[in-house]
């Protein structure tokens, strides 16, 4: 089992920045992929960015060039640096990790609100 605790959400003006953090605990030795998803009101949850244990990263087209995902394996923590935020980035952001057995674990979510 893996437990996740997210932090760093909040209210920011358009063009501003926020940094999300997600700390994992429990069976962290089994973690492979760490990523961030988001869900806006009335919309489906979507992948924002993810990174593998090997260091490769994948981004949604809508955030490329603005968001950066990184991970600190020693701290079992994944970060999402969000720059040049837009009102359409407003959503609840969820951390998700997948272990090598393809079992996924979700965080509780953190609200990001970007005002215009």
Biotite code that builds the C-alpha atoms (Angstrom):
import biotite.structure as struc

atoms = struc.array([
    struc.Atom([0.000, 0.000, 0.000], chain_id="A", res_id=1, res_name="UNK", atom_name="CA", element="C"),
    struc.Atom([1.084, 3.541, -0.748], chain_id="A", res_id=2, res_name="UNK", atom_name="CA", element="C"),
    struc.Atom([-0.294, 6.657, 0.899], chain_id="A", res_id=3, res_name="UNK", atom_name="CA", element="C"),
    struc.Atom([-0.089, 10.069, -0.741], chain_id="A", res_id=4, res_name="UNK", atom_name="CA", element="C"),
    struc.Atom([-0.283, 13.546, 0.751], chain_id="A", res_id=5, res_name="UNK", atom_name="CA", element="C"),
    struc.Atom([-0.550, 16.528, -1.556], chain_id="A", res_id=6, res_name="UNK", atom_name="CA", element="C"),
    struc.Atom([0.129, 20.169, -0.835], chain_id="A", res_id=7, res_name="UNK", atom_name="CA", element="C"),
    struc.Atom([0.678, 23.454, -2.614], chain_id="A", res_id=8, res_name="UNK", atom_name="CA", element="C"),
    struc.Atom([-2.658, 24.304, -4.184], chain_id="A", res_id=9, res_name="UNK", atom_name="CA", element="C"),
    struc.Atom([-4.289, 27.682, -3.843], chain_id="A", res_id=10, res_name="UNK", atom_name="CA", element="C"),
    struc.Atom([-5.546, 30.805, -5.565], chain_id="A", res_id=11, res_name="UNK", atom_name="CA", element="C"),
    struc.Atom([-3.326, 32.633, -8.015], chain_id="A", res_id=12, res_name="UNK", atom_name="CA", element="C"),
    struc.Atom([-3.794, 35.276, -10.679], chain_id="A", res_id=13, res_name="UNK", atom_name="CA", element="C"),
    struc.Atom([-3.408, 34.441, -14.347], chain_id="A", res_id=14, res_name="UNK", atom_name="CA", element="C"),
    struc.Atom([0.253, 34.433, -15.310], chain_id="A", res_id=15, res_name="UNK", atom_name="CA", element="C"),
    struc.Atom([1.303, 33.386, -11.836], chain_id="A", res_id=16, res_name="UNK", atom_name="CA", element="C"),
    struc.Atom([2.971, 30.232, -10.575], chain_id="A", res_id=17, res_name="UNK", atom_name="CA", element="C"),
    struc.Atom([2.299, 27.467, -8.098], chain_id="A", res_id=18, res_name="UNK", atom_name="CA", element="C"),
    struc.Atom([4.227, 24.396, -7.048], chain_id="A", res_id=19, res_name="UNK", atom_name="CA", element="C"),
    struc.Atom([2.430, 21.242, -6.039], chain_id="A", res_id=20, res_name="UNK", atom_name="CA", element="C"),
    struc.Atom([4.042, 18.533, -3.944], chain_id="A", res_id=21, res_name="UNK", atom_name="CA", element="C"),
    struc.Atom([3.004, 14.948, -3.340], chain_id="A", res_id=22, res_name="UNK", atom_name="CA", element="C"),
    struc.Atom([4.767, 12.881, -0.699], chain_id="A", res_id=23, res_name="UNK", atom_name="CA", element="C"),
    struc.Atom([4.437, 9.116, -0.743], chain_id="A", res_id=24, res_name="UNK", atom_name="CA", element="C"),
    struc.Atom([4.729, 6.779, 2.206], chain_id="A", res_id=25, res_name="UNK", atom_name="CA", element="C"),
    struc.Atom([4.254, 3.075, 2.798], chain_id="A", res_id=26, res_name="UNK", atom_name="CA", element="C"),
    struc.Atom([5.479, 0.641, 0.146], chain_id="A", res_id=27, res_name="UNK", atom_name="CA", element="C"),
    struc.Atom([7.437, 3.296, -1.694], chain_id="A", res_id=28, res_name="UNK", atom_name="CA", element="C"),
    struc.Atom([10.012, 0.793, -2.970], chain_id="A", res_id=29, res_name="UNK", atom_name="CA", element="C"),
    struc.Atom([7.353, -0.448, -5.394], chain_id="A", res_id=30, res_name="UNK", atom_name="CA", element="C"),
    struc.Atom([6.626, 2.926, -7.005], chain_id="A", res_id=31, res_name="UNK", atom_name="CA", element="C"),
    struc.Atom([7.253, 3.204, -10.732], chain_id="A", res_id=32, res_name="UNK", atom_name="CA", element="C"),
    struc.Atom([5.278, 6.049, -12.259], chain_id="A", res_id=33, res_name="UNK", atom_name="CA", element="C"),
    struc.Atom([4.404, 9.268, -10.423], chain_id="A", res_id=34, res_name="UNK", atom_name="CA", element="C"),
    struc.Atom([2.065, 11.743, -11.991], chain_id="A", res_id=35, res_name="UNK", atom_name="CA", element="C"),
    struc.Atom([-0.504, 14.482, -11.740], chain_id="A", res_id=36, res_name="UNK", atom_name="CA", element="C"),
    struc.Atom([-4.054, 14.526, -13.018], chain_id="A", res_id=37, res_name="UNK", atom_name="CA", element="C"),
    struc.Atom([-6.666, 17.246, -12.839], chain_id="A", res_id=38, res_name="UNK", atom_name="CA", element="C"),
    struc.Atom([-10.413, 17.458, -12.926], chain_id="A", res_id=39, res_name="UNK", atom_name="CA", element="C"),
    struc.Atom([-12.324, 20.629, -13.654], chain_id="A", res_id=40, res_name="UNK", atom_name="CA", element="C"),
    struc.Atom([-16.026, 20.972, -12.792], chain_id="A", res_id=41, res_name="UNK", atom_name="CA", element="C"),
    struc.Atom([-18.150, 19.053, -15.260], chain_id="A", res_id=42, res_name="UNK", atom_name="CA", element="C"),
    struc.Atom([-15.144, 17.548, -17.004], chain_id="A", res_id=43, res_name="UNK", atom_name="CA", element="C"),
    struc.Atom([-13.379, 14.214, -16.942], chain_id="A", res_id=44, res_name="UNK", atom_name="CA", element="C"),
    struc.Atom([-10.196, 13.718, -15.035], chain_id="A", res_id=45, res_name="UNK", atom_name="CA", element="C"),
    struc.Atom([-7.199, 14.132, -17.335], chain_id="A", res_id=46, res_name="UNK", atom_name="CA", element="C"),
    struc.Atom([-3.516, 13.423, -17.192], chain_id="A", res_id=47, res_name="UNK", atom_name="CA", element="C"),
    struc.Atom([-1.392, 16.539, -16.747], chain_id="A", res_id=48, res_name="UNK", atom_name="CA", element="C"),
    struc.Atom([2.097, 15.079, -16.452], chain_id="A", res_id=49, res_name="UNK", atom_name="CA", element="C"),
    struc.Atom([3.818, 11.892, -15.385], chain_id="A", res_id=50, res_name="UNK", atom_name="CA", element="C"),
    struc.Atom([7.337, 10.686, -14.832], chain_id="A", res_id=51, res_name="UNK", atom_name="CA", element="C"),
    struc.Atom([8.733, 7.183, -14.665], chain_id="A", res_id=52, res_name="UNK", atom_name="CA", element="C"),
    struc.Atom([11.341, 5.802, -12.300], chain_id="A", res_id=53, res_name="UNK", atom_name="CA", element="C"),
    struc.Atom([13.763, 5.995, -15.204], chain_id="A", res_id=54, res_name="UNK", atom_name="CA", element="C"),
    struc.Atom([13.290, 9.741, -15.418], chain_id="A", res_id=55, res_name="UNK", atom_name="CA", element="C"),
    struc.Atom([11.264, 10.085, -18.608], chain_id="A", res_id=56, res_name="UNK", atom_name="CA", element="C"),
    struc.Atom([8.416, 12.579, -18.538], chain_id="A", res_id=57, res_name="UNK", atom_name="CA", element="C"),
    struc.Atom([5.170, 13.009, -20.415], chain_id="A", res_id=58, res_name="UNK", atom_name="CA", element="C"),
    struc.Atom([3.029, 16.124, -20.581], chain_id="A", res_id=59, res_name="UNK", atom_name="CA", element="C"),
    struc.Atom([-0.426, 16.956, -21.823], chain_id="A", res_id=60, res_name="UNK", atom_name="CA", element="C"),
    struc.Atom([-0.240, 19.249, -24.830], chain_id="A", res_id=61, res_name="UNK", atom_name="CA", element="C"),
    struc.Atom([-2.123, 21.947, -22.949], chain_id="A", res_id=62, res_name="UNK", atom_name="CA", element="C"),
    struc.Atom([0.646, 22.332, -20.355], chain_id="A", res_id=63, res_name="UNK", atom_name="CA", element="C"),
    struc.Atom([3.793, 21.740, -22.389], chain_id="A", res_id=64, res_name="UNK", atom_name="CA", element="C"),
    struc.Atom([6.277, 24.551, -21.923], chain_id="A", res_id=65, res_name="UNK", atom_name="CA", element="C"),
    struc.Atom([4.478, 25.844, -18.826], chain_id="A", res_id=66, res_name="UNK", atom_name="CA", element="C"),
    struc.Atom([4.491, 22.943, -16.354], chain_id="A", res_id=67, res_name="UNK", atom_name="CA", element="C"),
    struc.Atom([7.438, 20.860, -15.195], chain_id="A", res_id=68, res_name="UNK", atom_name="CA", element="C"),
    struc.Atom([7.212, 17.573, -13.330], chain_id="A", res_id=69, res_name="UNK", atom_name="CA", element="C"),
    struc.Atom([10.077, 16.360, -11.188], chain_id="A", res_id=70, res_name="UNK", atom_name="CA", element="C"),
    struc.Atom([10.645, 13.753, -8.513], chain_id="A", res_id=71, res_name="UNK", atom_name="CA", element="C"),
    struc.Atom([12.953, 13.293, -5.581], chain_id="A", res_id=72, res_name="UNK", atom_name="CA", element="C"),
    struc.Atom([13.289, 9.552, -5.120], chain_id="A", res_id=73, res_name="UNK", atom_name="CA", element="C"),
    struc.Atom([15.139, 9.958, -1.830], chain_id="A", res_id=74, res_name="UNK", atom_name="CA", element="C"),
    struc.Atom([12.116, 11.800, -0.431], chain_id="A", res_id=75, res_name="UNK", atom_name="CA", element="C"),
    struc.Atom([9.531, 9.770, -2.362], chain_id="A", res_id=76, res_name="UNK", atom_name="CA", element="C"),
    struc.Atom([8.070, 13.049, -3.530], chain_id="A", res_id=77, res_name="UNK", atom_name="CA", element="C"),
    struc.Atom([6.853, 14.293, -6.890], chain_id="A", res_id=78, res_name="UNK", atom_name="CA", element="C"),
    struc.Atom([6.484, 17.966, -7.736], chain_id="A", res_id=79, res_name="UNK", atom_name="CA", element="C"),
    struc.Atom([4.586, 19.916, -10.342], chain_id="A", res_id=80, res_name="UNK", atom_name="CA", element="C"),
    struc.Atom([5.909, 23.392, -11.059], chain_id="A", res_id=81, res_name="UNK", atom_name="CA", element="C"),
    struc.Atom([3.186, 25.344, -12.800], chain_id="A", res_id=82, res_name="UNK", atom_name="CA", element="C"),
    struc.Atom([4.109, 28.601, -14.503], chain_id="A", res_id=83, res_name="UNK", atom_name="CA", element="C"),
    struc.Atom([2.161, 31.014, -16.696], chain_id="A", res_id=84, res_name="UNK", atom_name="CA", element="C"),
    struc.Atom([-1.066, 29.728, -15.217], chain_id="A", res_id=85, res_name="UNK", atom_name="CA", element="C"),
    struc.Atom([-4.292, 30.306, -17.093], chain_id="A", res_id=86, res_name="UNK", atom_name="CA", element="C"),
    struc.Atom([-7.902, 30.364, -15.869], chain_id="A", res_id=87, res_name="UNK", atom_name="CA", element="C"),
    struc.Atom([-8.458, 27.116, -17.759], chain_id="A", res_id=88, res_name="UNK", atom_name="CA", element="C"),
    struc.Atom([-5.913, 25.441, -15.486], chain_id="A", res_id=89, res_name="UNK", atom_name="CA", element="C"),
    struc.Atom([-8.421, 25.790, -12.645], chain_id="A", res_id=90, res_name="UNK", atom_name="CA", element="C"),
    struc.Atom([-9.182, 22.303, -11.335], chain_id="A", res_id=91, res_name="UNK", atom_name="CA", element="C"),
    struc.Atom([-8.653, 19.874, -8.525], chain_id="A", res_id=92, res_name="UNK", atom_name="CA", element="C"),
    struc.Atom([-5.219, 18.372, -9.008], chain_id="A", res_id=93, res_name="UNK", atom_name="CA", element="C"),
    struc.Atom([-4.639, 14.769, -7.984], chain_id="A", res_id=94, res_name="UNK", atom_name="CA", element="C"),
    struc.Atom([-1.396, 12.970, -7.469], chain_id="A", res_id=95, res_name="UNK", atom_name="CA", element="C"),
    struc.Atom([-1.279, 9.357, -8.661], chain_id="A", res_id=96, res_name="UNK", atom_name="CA", element="C"),
    struc.Atom([1.422, 6.753, -8.410], chain_id="A", res_id=97, res_name="UNK", atom_name="CA", element="C"),
    struc.Atom([1.550, 3.355, -10.069], chain_id="A", res_id=98, res_name="UNK", atom_name="CA", element="C"),
    struc.Atom([3.592, 0.517, -8.707], chain_id="A", res_id=99, res_name="UNK", atom_name="CA", element="C"),
    struc.Atom([5.380, -2.135, -10.735], chain_id="A", res_id=100, res_name="UNK", atom_name="CA", element="C"),
    struc.Atom([2.347, -4.353, -10.328], chain_id="A", res_id=101, res_name="UNK", atom_name="CA", element="C"),
    struc.Atom([0.276, -1.748, -12.178], chain_id="A", res_id=102, res_name="UNK", atom_name="CA", element="C"),
    struc.Atom([-1.704, -0.869, -9.067], chain_id="A", res_id=103, res_name="UNK", atom_name="CA", element="C"),
    struc.Atom([-2.555, 2.815, -8.869], chain_id="A", res_id=104, res_name="UNK", atom_name="CA", element="C"),
    struc.Atom([-2.893, 4.967, -5.764], chain_id="A", res_id=105, res_name="UNK", atom_name="CA", element="C"),
    struc.Atom([-4.552, 8.388, -5.642], chain_id="A", res_id=106, res_name="UNK", atom_name="CA", element="C"),
    struc.Atom([-4.055, 11.384, -3.422], chain_id="A", res_id=107, res_name="UNK", atom_name="CA", element="C"),
    struc.Atom([-6.940, 13.332, -1.952], chain_id="A", res_id=108, res_name="UNK", atom_name="CA", element="C"),
    struc.Atom([-6.633, 16.223, -4.387], chain_id="A", res_id=109, res_name="UNK", atom_name="CA", element="C"),
    struc.Atom([-5.719, 19.858, -4.009], chain_id="A", res_id=110, res_name="UNK", atom_name="CA", element="C"),
    struc.Atom([-7.620, 22.801, -5.464], chain_id="A", res_id=111, res_name="UNK", atom_name="CA", element="C"),
    struc.Atom([-5.915, 25.145, -7.902], chain_id="A", res_id=112, res_name="UNK", atom_name="CA", element="C"),
    struc.Atom([-7.838, 28.267, -8.841], chain_id="A", res_id=113, res_name="UNK", atom_name="CA", element="C"),
    struc.Atom([-6.539, 30.739, -11.400], chain_id="A", res_id=114, res_name="UNK", atom_name="CA", element="C"),
    struc.Atom([-8.320, 34.064, -11.548], chain_id="A", res_id=115, res_name="UNK", atom_name="CA", element="C"),
    struc.Atom([-8.429, 36.184, -14.690], chain_id="A", res_id=116, res_name="UNK", atom_name="CA", element="C"),
])
